Amino acid sequence: MSKDKLWGGRFTQPTDKFVEEFTASINFDKRLYHQDIRGSIAHATMLGKQGIIPVADVEDIVSGLKTILEQIEAGEFDFSVSLEDIHMNIEARLSEKIGDAGKRLHTGRSRNDQVALDIRLYLRDELVEVSAYIDLLIDAIIHQAEENLGVIMPGFTHLQTAQPILFSHHMMAYHEMLKRDKARMEDCLKRTNVLPLGAGALAGTTFPIDREYVAELLDFDGVTRNSLDSVSDRDFAMEFCAASSILMVHLSRFSEELILWSTSEFKFVELSDSFCTGSSIMPQKKNPDVPELVRGKTGRVNGNLVALLTLMKSLPLAYNKDMQEDKEPLFDTIDTVKGCLKVFADMVREMKINPERMKTAAAAGFSTATDVADYLVRKGIPFRDAHEIVGKTVRYCIENEMDIPALSLAEWQLFSGRIQEDIFESITLEASVNARRATGGTALERVRAEIARAKEGR
Ligand code: ARG
């Protein structure tokens, strides 16, 4: 007999020990204890208000659940694998404590709508936290952009020097990405913050429950509209994991750049010692472990998304036990993303940049070639012809082992008679940067305005 099981009535054989362990989720879903208790208190309160169970029982249930909450928080609660999951662990303990009143708690409810509720409650709080962590990183980025306003670095395409840009402009590109990441989290919250409780196992309940009241007690924006959907979809979790993957892809690109910029070949930035480690054999090494690890953790967050999508794919309605597998990828994504954002925010805030190295690199690699072409266009030459002229100039420079700024006026005029003395002021790094002043461009005045805008937008 399965006497200890809450569902043991129709069984004659005990559960196989290994199967019990295999099917249990308590080891990972115990993190939902707070949500489970909060949901049960709201459910019991509603049952009492509706006259479905006696009000005296509700009082016992609420105080019993509060005691259990304290015990869990004090580390005094013995979680049992034979009770399978957090829902049955808590309910069984409650009944042990308060008897029949405890056994009335599950009236008009199923673990299927209960678990859907718990995950939504849990994710809802985490979405707010993740957004706050994104803000931390956004602040650090704005801080760097503001502190170093005016520093010029090479902008790259294909990792080849392309055009000079402001370092602050580069930083603010990540600000844009993170703002969108945050907006995705906020958007996901809208669809997460809906009450599924009341769906029962799948079809609803025969009791005269008041779902709107429960939603109010639990601060939900509304109630779900279809019981089958309520217990069987996890799209809100998939959405969070997708938004997290995109966020991590952004962090991985930022990581990659910091790793590259910290090399002795680049030396654009120096990460604080507290974010790096040494080598056990090579004494000179200072390895950028933190960005490397964040880059690596992107793989696991992407993996969690794929795990969740694959888990849900082709599942028939409504609940299936497969769905118990939703929790670990979700929890792992939450933990990983929060950890990465936190460590990244501190690292970015503390990193030192090397303006001289950036400027020297920005001046090399024919970075102002486009500015020469634009100069020629302003002198009346069609852009395609201007492009051709500058191409030839660059070839001349390569053959003579020099860069554009070293050309004399006489040399310039070998390529076009339209080139005058004013070419020199048009191809300084500052002129190149500041000429790009349309919205979204790298001009100093433009970037300064974007930083101010970003600070206001917070
Ligand atoms: N531990 C289960 C889960 O996480 C709770 C729901 C169980 N429902 C059921 N019908 N077996 O999905």
Boltz pocket constraint, residues with backbone or C-beta under 6 A from the ligand:
constraints:
  - pocket:
      binder: B
      contacts: [[A, 25], [A, 29], [A, 84], [A, 85], [A, 111], [A, 112], [A, 115], [A, 319], [A, 320], [A, 321], [A, 323], [A, 324], [A, 325]]
      max_distance: 6.0
